[in-house]
């Protein structure tokens, strides 16, 4: 009697394993980037390139992606007590709109770009209001306020340009004579010198104003001015 070989009727274990591996490889090789972002691609933790919006193919298993939001961001600057040119204290707060223009530079040179912009904004407010008198600071005329806003943006542009960021708009929202901080905030503000020194070192050593001697000298001069005032107390 002639016997016929048995038919299994489906793929074997090996075929299923190969198919599963292929599916995983394809899944790991495709990266879809949203329209408002760019992804930084690193391979073996080394920068490779930027991935543009849409479907991108990346090396499977050995690559990582890091999203960078390319939309304009809004940053509220908390009230700051600053000293005007005629040694009068005022409390100011501002709002800053900034945007990433170089995702590679932001990824490689800035650990936290929002924090960097916040620190630079606080320092810029001290510099801008340190160059004007109290009457000018409290001047509510649109032309004067516009002039202050332009100066604030110019100060910020000097520090953020080399970070891969662009200041879209900067506005001082309110200027109040004296300190309007509550006791807890005022106690924290009393150690401004230590905080400013920390910010200054972060700005300079972090490369935020490297190659910009004019802004760096302004920061150092302002810090020294605050230090002398503290020593006189």
Residue, then its C-alpha position, 0 to 999 in steps of 0.5 A: x500500500x502506498x502511503x502519502x506524506x502528511x501535510x501540516x497545512x500552515x507555516x512552521x515555528x521557524x517561519x513564524x519566528x522569522x515573520x515576527x522578527x521582520x515585523x519588529x525590524x520594520x516597526x523599529x525602522x520607521x519613525x513618524x514625526x509630527x508636523x510641528x516637531x523635528x526629531x533628533x536622531x542619535x545612533x549609539x548615543x551619538x548625534x546622527x541627523x535631524x528627522x523632518x516631519x513625516x515618515x522617516x527610516x532609522x537604524x533599528x534597535x541602535x537608535x533613539x529619537x528626541x523630539x524638539x517642538x518647533x512652535x512658538x513657546x510662551x514663557x511667563x517671567x515671575x516678578x523680579x525686584x530690580x534696581x534702576x539707575x538712580x538706585x530705586x527698587x521696582x518690581x517688574x514682570x514680563x512675558x517672552x515668546x521664543x522659538x527654536x530655529x536650530x534644533x541641532x544646536x538646541x539639542x547639543x548645547x542646551x540642557x533645558x532651553x526653557x530654563x535658559x531663556x528664563x534665566x537670561x530674561x531675569x538677567x536682561x530685566x536687571x540690565x535694562x532697568x539698571x540703565x534707566x531712571x525710576x521715572x523712565x521705568x514708571x513711564x506708562x506712555x506706549x512709546x517708552x514702554x515700546x522702547x523698553x520692550x525693544x531693549x529687552x528683546x535685544x538683550x535676550x537676542x544676544x544670548x539666545x541666538x547662539x543657543x539656536x533660539x529666537x526671541x519672537x516678542x518680549x514685553x514688560x507687563x507691569x512695573x511697580x515702584x518698590x517691592x510688591x513681593x510677599x514676605x516669602x518671596x521677599x525673603x528669597x529675593x534678599x539672597x539675589x546676589x547668590x542667585x545672580x551669581x549662580x545664574x551668571x556662572x550658568x550663563x557664562x560657563x554654559x556658553x550662553x554668552x560665550x564670544x559676546x564680551x559686551x553682554x558678559x561684561x554687563x552681567x559681571x558689572x551688574x553683579x558687582x553693583x549688587x554685591x557692593x550694595x549688599x556689602x554696604x547694608 
